[in-house]
Amino acid sequence: MTAPETPQTPPEGPLRLGYVGCGSMAQRVHLPNFTAVPGCRVVALAEVRRSLGEKVLRRRGGAAQERPTG
């Protein structure tokens, strides 16, 4: 038995995405693919390696905002 198909309703406004990890897969595959989807915006990145996180933000045209931890 299969479930009946349900229509997908697009979200109101852009899909705002936060992404954790800025390694090679994120840079080469995930982030470019997410930003290529119409209506999808990457609005936050998190990376434990500060210099890498800042480098990826600069490449993608973002501005860093540090959040307190703990």
C-alpha positions as CSV (number, residue, x, y, z in Angstrom):
1,M,0.0,0.0,0.0
2,T,1.4,3.4,-0.9
3,A,0.5,6.8,0.6
4,P,-1.5,9.1,-1.6
5,E,0.4,11.9,-3.3
6,T,0.0,15.3,-1.5
7,P,0.8,18.5,-3.4
8,Q,3.7,20.5,-2.1
9,T,2.9,24.1,-1.1
10,P,5.8,26.5,-1.6
11,P,6.8,28.5,1.5
12,E,5.9,32.1,1.8
13,G,8.9,34.2,1.0
14,P,12.5,32.8,0.7
15,L,13.6,29.6,2.4
16,R,16.2,30.8,5.0
17,L,18.9,28.2,5.6
18,G,21.6,27.9,8.2
19,Y,24.5,25.6,7.4
20,V,26.9,24.0,9.8
21,G,30.4,23.2,8.6
22,C,32.5,24.9,5.9
23,G,34.7,22.0,4.7
24,S,35.4,21.0,1.1
25,M,32.0,19.3,0.5
26,A,30.2,22.4,1.8
27,Q,32.2,24.7,-0.4
28,R,32.2,22.6,-3.6
29,V,28.8,20.9,-3.4
30,H,26.3,21.8,-0.8
31,L,26.5,25.6,-0.6
32,P,26.6,26.2,-4.4
33,N,23.6,23.8,-4.8
34,F,21.5,25.4,-2.1
35,T,22.1,28.9,-3.4
36,A,21.2,27.7,-6.9
37,V,17.7,26.8,-5.7
38,P,15.2,29.6,-6.5
39,G,13.9,31.1,-3.3
40,C,16.7,29.5,-1.1
41,R,19.0,31.9,0.9
42,V,21.9,30.8,3.0
43,V,21.6,33.2,5.9
44,A,24.0,31.6,8.5
45,L,27.2,29.6,8.5
46,A,28.8,27.9,11.5
47,E,32.4,26.7,11.5
48,V,34.7,25.8,14.4
49,R,37.8,26.8,12.4
50,R,37.4,30.6,12.5
51,S,39.8,31.4,9.6
52,L,38.0,28.9,7.3
53,G,34.6,30.3,8.3
54,E,35.7,33.8,7.5
55,K,37.3,32.7,4.2
56,V,34.1,31.0,3.1
57,L,32.0,34.1,4.1
58,R,34.3,36.4,2.1
59,R,34.1,34.1,-1.0
60,R,30.3,34.0,-0.7
61,G,29.9,37.8,-0.1
62,G,28.8,37.6,3.5
63,A,29.7,39.5,6.6
64,A,30.8,37.7,9.8
65,Q,29.0,38.2,13.1
66,E,30.4,36.3,16.0
67,R,28.0,34.8,18.5
68,P,28.9,34.2,22.1
69,T,29.4,30.6,23.1
70,G,28.7,28.8,26.3
